[in-house]
Amino acid sequence: MSKVKSIFVIFIGMVSVGLAAIFIRLCNASPLVIATYRMGLSAIFIAPLFFILERDKLKCLDFKKDVLPFVLLGGLLAAHFVLWISSLSYTTVLASTVLVTTNPIFVAGFSFILFRESTKKGTIIGIIIAFVGGMIIAFSAKNIGLSINYGNFLALMGAIAVSFYLIIGKKARKKFNLITYIFFVYSFAAAILIIISILTRQNLFYYPKETYFYFFLLAFIPQIIGHTAFNWALKYFSAPFVAVTILGEPVFATFFALIILHETPIFIEFIGGALILLGVYLSTRSEVWNIS
């Protein structure tokens, strides 16, 4: 595929994931229910492809080596979405999406702590810059309120959850192809969320038609189109380059929030957000952009 077409696919991915926060805000449901529908519908969308192309993989699954890790990965992905979706009830779209996209920094930090993977100078500088940006957002004039700082905290916890998901998922991703991997992860995430929703007596069914419509859009556009575009891009680009392009999510999310939700962040939040994005960029730029 040509370079121009490859870049276009990544652009579509950025626009798609940028709409996620908007659809979440428009859903008239609790964060747990929104996450349940997002994962459940995504698993349903992927299921036909899996059973047509990869159903033989079911015979090769080892409970201890494969199923249990998929359950753990599903749990981490479920936690990520519940935490991040919850954050949007308390803080701005800009702050939430910027903070949740700091996961490359946490991945680098946890990889060093847990596996002693080397940390480059650029990564350390990026972490410091992103930390300063996070402090600016946390203590900006608009964010003095406890509820907004709580929302920022939830977004950061969502970033940490997805960081562990990415670290643990490395091994499973090497063994299974993309369709098999996301089918099992999405399915277990959905199952966990459904069980928790039932145990906590969440309303899973009685919603306006508009809410079901946004459930569908949330699963299909940001999850299936957006995340699949980024996963596809890994075939043509280096992982750090793809990680940097994901930083387009806060940019598009903030733009859509301004146009659709009429939510205007204050100037100091733009400064903090820009520093965080710069920090994440510096942490991931060391690997060369490779196009196969």
C-alpha positions as CSV (number, residue, x, y, z in Angstrom):
1,M,0.0,0.0,0.0
2,S,1.3,3.5,-0.8
3,K,2.5,5.9,1.8
4,V,-0.4,8.3,1.1
5,K,-3.1,5.6,1.6
6,S,-1.4,4.4,4.7
7,I,-1.4,7.9,6.2
8,F,-5.1,8.3,5.2
9,V,-6.0,5.1,7.1
10,I,-4.2,6.4,10.2
11,F,-6.1,9.7,9.8
12,I,-9.4,7.9,9.7
13,G,-8.3,6.0,12.9
14,M,-7.5,9.3,14.7
15,V,-10.9,10.9,13.7
16,S,-12.7,7.7,14.8
17,V,-11.2,7.4,18.2
18,G,-11.6,11.1,18.7
19,L,-15.4,10.6,18.5
20,A,-15.4,8.2,21.4
21,A,-15.7,10.8,24.2
22,I,-18.5,12.6,22.3
23,F,-20.6,9.4,21.9
24,I,-20.0,8.6,25.6
25,R,-21.2,12.1,26.7
26,L,-24.3,11.6,24.5
27,C,-25.2,8.2,26.0
28,N,-27.8,8.4,28.7
29,A,-26.4,5.5,30.8
30,S,-23.9,4.8,33.6
31,P,-20.2,4.4,32.7
32,L,-20.4,0.6,33.6
33,V,-23.3,0.1,31.1
34,I,-21.6,2.1,28.4
35,A,-18.4,0.1,28.8
36,T,-20.5,-3.1,28.7
37,Y,-22.2,-2.2,25.4
38,R,-19.0,-1.0,23.9
39,M,-17.2,-4.3,24.6
40,G,-20.2,-6.5,24.0
41,L,-21.1,-5.1,20.6
42,S,-17.4,-5.0,19.6
43,A,-17.1,-8.7,20.3
44,I,-20.3,-9.4,18.3
45,F,-19.0,-7.4,15.4
46,I,-15.7,-9.4,15.4
47,A,-17.3,-12.8,16.1
48,P,-18.3,-13.6,12.4
49,L,-14.7,-13.0,11.2
50,F,-13.3,-15.1,14.0
51,F,-15.7,-18.1,13.4
52,I,-15.2,-17.9,9.6
53,L,-11.5,-17.5,9.5
54,E,-10.0,-18.6,12.9
55,R,-12.4,-21.0,14.6
56,D,-9.7,-23.7,14.5
57,K,-7.8,-21.7,17.2
58,L,-10.4,-22.9,19.7
59,K,-8.9,-26.4,19.6
60,C,-5.4,-25.0,20.4
61,L,-6.3,-23.1,23.5
62,D,-4.5,-24.1,26.7
63,F,-6.5,-23.1,29.8
64,K,-3.5,-22.0,31.9
65,K,-1.3,-20.6,29.2
66,D,-4.0,-18.9,27.0
67,V,-7.4,-18.7,28.6
68,L,-6.3,-17.2,32.0
69,P,-4.1,-14.5,30.4
70,F,-7.1,-13.6,28.1
71,V,-9.3,-13.3,31.2
72,L,-6.7,-11.0,32.8
73,L,-6.4,-8.9,29.6
74,G,-10.2,-8.7,29.4
75,G,-10.3,-7.5,33.0
76,L,-7.7,-4.8,32.4
77,L,-9.4,-3.6,29.3
78,A,-12.7,-3.5,31.0
79,A,-11.2,-1.5,33.9
80,H,-9.6,0.9,31.5
81,F,-12.9,1.7,29.8
82,V,-14.9,2.0,33.0
83,L,-12.3,4.3,34.6
84,W,-11.9,6.5,31.5
85,I,-15.7,6.6,30.7
86,S,-16.3,7.6,34.3
87,S,-13.8,10.4,34.1
88,L,-15.8,12.1,31.4
89,S,-18.6,12.6,34.0
90,Y,-16.3,14.8,36.1
91,T,-13.7,16.6,33.9
92,T,-13.4,18.1,30.4
93,V,-13.0,16.1,27.2
94,L,-9.6,17.7,26.7
95,A,-8.3,16.8,30.1
96,S,-9.7,13.3,30.1
97,T,-8.5,12.3,26.6
98,V,-5.0,13.9,27.1
99,L,-4.5,12.1,30.5
100,V,-5.7,8.7,29.3
101,T,-3.3,8.9,26.3
102,T,-0.3,9.1,28.6
103,N,-0.1,5.3,28.6
104,P,3.1,5.1,26.6
105,I,4.9,6.8,29.5
106,F,3.5,4.3,32.0
107,V,4.4,1.4,29.7
108,A,8.0,2.6,29.6
109,G,8.1,3.1,33.4
110,F,6.5,-0.2,34.3
111,S,8.6,-2.1,31.7
112,F,11.7,-0.7,33.4
113,I,10.5,-1.5,36.9
114,L,9.2,-5.0,36.2
115,F,11.5,-6.2,33.4
116,R,14.5,-3.8,33.7
117,E,14.0,-2.8,30.1
118,S,16.3,0.1,29.3
119,T,14.9,3.6,29.6
120,K,16.4,6.2,27.2
121,K,17.2,9.8,28.0
122,G,14.4,11.0,25.7
123,T,11.9,8.9,27.6
124,I,12.9,10.4,31.0
125,I,12.8,13.9,29.6
126,G,9.3,13.2,28.1
127,I,8.1,11.8,31.4
128,I,9.2,15.0,33.2
129,I,7.5,17.3,30.7
130,A,4.3,15.2,30.7
131,F,4.3,15.3,34.5
132,V,4.5,19.1,34.5
133,G,1.7,19.2,32.0
134,G,-0.4,17.0,34.2
135,M,0.2,19.2,37.2
136,I,-0.9,22.3,35.2
137,I,-4.2,20.6,34.2
138,A,-4.7,19.3,37.7
139,F,-4.2,22.7,39.4
140,S,-5.6,25.0,36.8
141,A,-8.1,27.6,37.9
142,K,-11.0,25.7,36.4
143,N,-9.9,22.4,38.1
144,I,-9.8,23.6,41.7
145,G,-13.1,21.7,42.3
146,L,-12.7,18.3,43.9
147,S,-15.0,16.6,41.4
148,I,-12.9,17.7,38.4
149,N,-9.6,16.6,40.0
150,Y,-11.4,13.2,40.7
151,G,-12.2,13.0,37.0
152,N,-8.5,13.6,36.1
153,F,-7.5,10.9,38.6
154,L,-9.9,8.4,37.0
155,A,-8.4,9.2,33.5
156,L,-4.9,8.6,34.8
157,M,-6.0,5.3,36.4
158,G,-7.5,4.4,33.0
159,A,-4.1,5.0,31.4
160,I,-2.4,2.8,34.0
161,A,-4.9,0.0,33.4
162,V,-4.4,0.0,29.7
163,S,-0.6,0.2,30.2
164,F,-0.7,-3.1,32.1
165,Y,-3.0,-4.4,29.3
166,L,-0.4,-3.6,26.7
167,I,2.6,-5.0,28.7
168,I,0.9,-8.3,29.5
169,G,-0.7,-8.5,26.0
170,K,2.7,-8.5,24.3
171,K,3.2,-12.2,24.7
172,A,-0.3,-13.2,23.7
173,R,-0.1,-10.9,20.7
174,K,3.0,-12.8,19.4
175,K,1.1,-16.1,19.6
176,F,-2.2,-15.1,18.1
177,N,-3.2,-13.0,15.1
178,L,-5.1,-9.8,15.4
179,I,-8.6,-11.2,14.9
180,T,-8.2,-14.1,17.4
181,Y,-6.6,-11.8,19.9
182,I,-9.2,-9.0,19.9
183,F,-12.1,-11.5,19.8
184,F,-11.0,-13.2,23.0
185,V,-10.0,-10.0,24.8
186,Y,-13.2,-8.2,23.8
187,S,-15.4,-11.3,24.7
188,F,-13.8,-11.7,28.1
189,A,-14.0,-8.0,28.8
190,A,-17.7,-8.0,27.9
191,A,-18.4,-11.1,30.0
192,I,-16.7,-9.5,33.0
193,L,-18.6,-6.2,32.6
194,I,-21.9,-8.0,32.1
195,I,-21.4,-10.0,35.3
196,I,-20.4,-6.9,37.3
197,S,-23.4,-5.0,35.8
198,I,-25.8,-7.8,36.9
199,L,-24.2,-8.0,40.4
200,T,-24.5,-4.2,40.9
201,R,-28.1,-4.2,39.5
202,Q,-27.4,-1.9,36.5
203,N,-30.1,-1.1,34.0
204,L,-28.9,-3.0,30.9
205,F,-31.9,-2.8,28.7
206,Y,-34.4,0.0,29.2
207,Y,-32.9,3.0,27.3
208,P,-34.2,5.5,24.7
209,K,-33.5,4.6,21.1
210,E,-31.0,7.4,20.9
211,T,-28.9,5.8,23.6
212,Y,-28.8,2.5,21.8
213,F,-27.8,4.3,18.6
214,Y,-24.8,5.9,20.4
215,F,-23.9,2.5,21.9
216,F,-23.7,1.2,18.4
217,L,-21.7,4.1,17.1
218,L,-19.3,3.9,20.1
219,A,-18.6,0.2,19.4
220,F,-18.4,0.5,15.6
221,I,-16.6,3.7,14.9
222,P,-14.0,4.2,17.7
223,Q,-13.5,0.6,18.6
224,I,-13.9,-1.4,15.3
225,I,-12.8,1.2,12.8
226,G,-10.5,3.3,15.0
227,H,-8.6,0.7,17.0
228,T,-8.5,-1.7,14.0
229,A,-6.9,1.1,11.9
230,F,-4.1,1.5,14.4
231,N,-3.6,-2.2,14.7
232,W,-3.5,-2.5,10.9
233,A,-1.0,0.4,10.8
234,L,1.5,-1.6,12.9
235,K,2.1,-3.7,9.7
236,Y,3.5,-0.7,7.9
237,F,4.8,1.6,10.6
238,S,6.9,1.3,13.7
239,A,5.1,0.9,17.0
240,P,6.4,4.3,18.4
241,F,5.1,6.1,15.3
242,V,1.6,4.5,15.7
243,A,1.7,5.4,19.4
244,V,2.4,9.0,18.5
245,T,-0.4,9.2,16.0
246,I,-2.8,8.0,18.7
247,L,-2.1,11.4,20.3
248,G,-4.4,12.8,17.6
249,E,-7.3,11.5,19.7
250,P,-7.3,14.5,22.2
251,V,-7.0,17.0,19.3
252,F,-10.0,15.6,17.5
253,A,-11.9,14.9,20.7
254,T,-11.5,18.5,21.8
255,F,-12.5,19.8,18.4
256,F,-15.6,17.7,18.3
257,A,-16.5,18.6,21.9
258,L,-16.3,22.3,20.9
259,I,-18.5,21.8,17.9
260,I,-21.0,19.3,19.2
261,L,-21.0,19.7,23.0
262,H,-20.1,23.4,23.0
263,E,-17.4,22.7,25.6
264,T,-14.6,25.2,25.5
265,P,-11.4,24.4,27.6
266,I,-9.6,27.4,29.2
267,F,-6.2,28.5,27.9
268,I,-4.2,27.0,30.7
269,E,-5.7,23.5,29.9
270,F,-4.4,23.8,26.4
271,I,-0.9,24.6,27.7
272,G,-1.0,21.6,30.1
273,G,-2.4,19.3,27.4
274,A,0.2,20.4,24.9
275,L,3.0,19.7,27.4
276,I,1.6,16.2,28.0
277,L,1.4,15.4,24.3
278,L,4.9,16.7,23.8
279,G,6.1,14.5,26.7
280,V,4.5,11.4,25.3
281,Y,5.9,12.3,21.8
282,L,9.4,12.6,23.2
283,S,9.0,9.3,25.0
284,T,8.1,7.4,21.9
285,R,10.0,9.1,19.0
286,S,13.3,7.2,19.6
287,E,12.4,4.3,17.3
288,V,12.8,4.9,13.6
289,W,9.6,5.2,11.4
290,N,9.8,2.2,9.2
291,I,7.5,1.5,6.3
292,S,7.7,-2.0,5.0
